[in-house]
């Protein structure tokens, strides 16, 4: 029994990152839009502007100052017509970037700022000019603290770091460096919190009445489920995620 995610344009809305903050455009299902707006995201125009800019933090190289900040600039012109790209980075430096006519993607230039500050990047392609706020200090509203010498971590003044737990694994997040967390699944699988019989820590699990009170187990694979190949053998009420189509199947074997 598949439950596909909505894909039609009128079932999603386009939201953009908070002003000055890193990130790319996101297409969000309608009932999730208010939550994104509460986080500071903005509704994006549809169709998109002639030239839109985004930025994301880039890894700092070993020979770059520890107090520097590197970014990757995402350039998204509505018409993909290769021509030189003029970039003013906002710190007094400028450069012209070649756009190979044979390249499938628009160049993503990287730039290193020797110190953190809020500034404006300006890009010109042909006669089209667009600016982008890059807030290396002012995003989010509690400002980033500048890392001290010998330390690769910063922090948010007055804000406690996010600490993984209750089914999440990873390094604490304080806004200075990107962190990736993982779901810590209960041995029986699922989507709720139950103590793990291994160490007693909370882990994700879900009870399903059709499974006779047993915790629901999740499977995944590239393509529809072949129940004979799933290990351990599934039971009625277990769920399967097709990673290619995004569809979720309820197993009834």
ABEGO torsion letter per residue (X at the ends): XBBBBBABAAABBBBBBBBGBBEBBBBBBAAAAAAAAAAGBBBBBOBBBABBBBBBBBBBBAABBAABBBBBBBBBBABBBBBBBBBBAGAGBBBBBBBBAABABBBBBBBBBABBBBBBBBBBBEABBBBBBBBAAAOBABBBBBBBBGBABBEBBGBBBBBBEGGBBEBBBAGABBBBBBBBBBAAEEABBBBBAAAGBBBBBBBBAAAGGBBBBBBBBBEBBBAAABOBBBBBGBBBBBAAAGBBBBBAX
